[in-house]
Amino acid sequence: MINEKLKNIRESNHLTYKEMALKLGICKAYYWQLEHGNRGLYYEMPLRIANIFQLKPDDLFYDYYKKRQ
């Protein structure tokens, strides 16, 4: 799932929820909800996350869509 991908990317870069939220300009609770699937990822947020890690937004969603096929 996308949530797992967010967690893996964050953890592999040794970032806490708080640090990730600060980079995104959101509160820690909001980021936690994104990572746990309690909030949806809307257009702007994947772009911002991908930019932080120098990824393409597609990199965040590829595994999710691959599993659905």
C-alpha positions in Angstrom: 0.0 0.0 0.0 0.9 3.6 -0.4 1.0 4.0 3.4 3.7 1.4 3.7 5.7 3.1 1.0 5.6 6.4 2.8 6.7 4.8 6.0 9.5 2.9 4.3 10.8 6.1 2.6 10.6 8.1 5.8 12.4 5.4 7.9 15.1 4.7 5.3 15.9 8.4 5.4 16.0 8.3 9.2 13.2 10.8 9.7 10.7 10.9 12.5 7.1 11.8 12.0 7.8 15.2 13.4 10.8 15.8 11.0 8.8 14.7 8.0 5.9 16.9 9.0 8.2 19.9 9.4 9.6 19.3 5.9 6.1 19.2 4.5 4.8 22.2 6.5 2.1 20.2 8.2 1.6 19.1 11.8 2.9 15.7 13.0 -0.6 14.3 13.6 -1.6 15.1 10.0 1.4 13.3 8.6 0.8 10.3 11.0 -2.7 10.1 9.6 -1.4 10.1 6.0 1.0 7.4 6.7 -1.6 5.2 8.5 -4.2 5.7 5.8 -6.6 7.8 7.9 -6.2 10.7 5.4 -6.1 10.6 1.7 -3.2 11.8 -0.4 -4.4 14.6 -2.6 -2.5 15.9 -5.6 -0.2 18.4 -3.9 1.0 16.2 -1.0 2.6 13.4 -3.2 4.3 16.1 -5.2 5.8 17.6 -2.0 6.8 14.2 -0.6 8.4 13.2 -3.9 10.3 16.5 -4.1 11.8 16.1 -0.6 13.3 12.7 -1.5 14.1 13.6 -5.2 11.6 11.1 -6.5 8.9 11.2 -9.1 5.3 11.1 -7.7 4.9 7.9 -9.7 7.5 6.3 -7.5 5.2 6.6 -4.5 2.3 4.9 -6.3 3.9 2.3 -8.6 3.8 -0.6 -6.2 0.2 0.1 -5.2 -1.0 0.1 -8.7 1.2 -2.9 -9.7 -0.5 -5.0 -7.0 -4.0 -4.0 -8.1 -3.4 -5.4 -11.7 
